[in-house]
Amino acid sequence: MGKSKVASISPKSMAARYRVAVSKIYEWIESGELRAINTASSPEMRPRYAILTSDLEKFEAARSSTAASVG
């Protein structure tokens, strides 16, 4: 039986995608606004985050805006 691969993105790739600093991605993760998985070998090590595609979609939906109608 083969292992299924879960789609994810790194904070660096996400920062490039949205044209923000990598530190901003870490702020969103630390604040809980963006869910990420720490893939470091040990909890004592510096965090290495992977952001699942499903969590990225939730983040985008929560931060999406619609144009207000002027009237």
N, C-alpha and C positions, 0 to 999 in steps of 0.2 A: 504494500500500500504506500503510495507516494505522499510526501508532505505537501500541504497546500501553502502557497506563499501569500502572505497578507500584504496588501499594498500600503506603503507608508511614504512619508516625505520627511526630510531632515529639516531642522530649524534653518540651516543655511539656505537650502533650496526654497523654503517658504519665504524667507526674507527677500531673496532675489525675485520671486514670483510677485510679491506685493510691493517691492521697492522700498523696503524699510530696513532698518538696522537689525542684525541678528539679536542684539540685546532687547529689542522690542518684542521679538518672538518669545524670548525667555521671560520677559515681564508678563506676557499673556499666559504663559504656562504657569509661572509662579503664583499669579493671581487667581488661577483656576478658570480663567475665561477660555483657555484653550487646553484641551486634554492631550496629554502626551504620555508615552511609556518610557521609563528610564531603562535603557538597555545596557547600562554599565555592568561590569562583571560582579561588582560588590556595591552595596549601599554606601560604603565609606568612600568610594571613588567619586570623582567628578561626574555629574550626570551626563549621560549621552541619550538624548531624546529622539524618539521616533514618533511622528504624528501620523496616526492612522488616517487613511483617506476618508473613512466614515466620520471621524472626529473633525477633520478639516471641513467637510461638508456642513456639519452642524455649526461650526464656528462661522462659516460664511453666511449661513442662513440667519444666524442670530445677529450678525453685523450688517446684513443687507438693508438697504434703504430704498424706499420708493419715492419718486418725485412727488412733492406736494402739489396739489392742484392750486393754481392761482385763480382766485375768482372773486 
